[in-house]
Amino acid sequence: MHDIALIVTLLLTGTPGQYELLRNGWLPRPTQEQVDVFTVLSWGGLALVGAVGVAWLLAEARAARRDPAGRAGPGGWRIPVRPGP
């Protein structure tokens, strides 16, 4: 998430001078606005990924409650297991 937030921040708030420094191999100093945008994007992205994970978990739990015998087929990831001894 860190890399995505960094790239999006640069695309949204980058200045021509910063792009020139990056082209020449230098690391430009971020503005305060860029620090704020990066922080929001980074934490917001983590929250979004977490929310999608929880929503997926709830959908899988709801599907399992509707068909406890699993006759409708696997809805999530199939995990192979070895037969017991």
HELIX and SHEET records of a PDB file:
HELIX    1   1 HIS A    2  THR A   13  1                                  12    
HELIX    2   2 PRO A   16  ARG A   23  1                                   8    
HELIX    3   3 GLN A   32  ARG A   66  1                                  35    
END                                                                             
